[in-house]
Amino acid sequence: MLVERGLRVMNVEVVGDAYAIASNYLRRTGAIPDSFATDERLLEIIVQMFQRGEFNKIRLANKAIAKFEAETYIA
């Protein structure tokens, strides 16, 4: 499914799958709480990467995990 976000068109399935993969991993490691709530910071990381041209859901998830963990341990 394609959804317009501003002037860009986003494939919700790719972003959703990448978020599901990344959030599942981060929940299992304890980096984010085990709840049904969406982690806005993780979602924003994935959306930004998607908008920059990364369309592979596995690569998106892996890069988002790395960035999320790097930002968490720096802060």
Summary of the structure (lengths in Angstrom):
residues: 75
radius of gyration: 12.2
end to end distance: 35.7
largest distance: 36.1
contacts: 193
relative contact order: 0.19
helix: 64%
strand: 11%
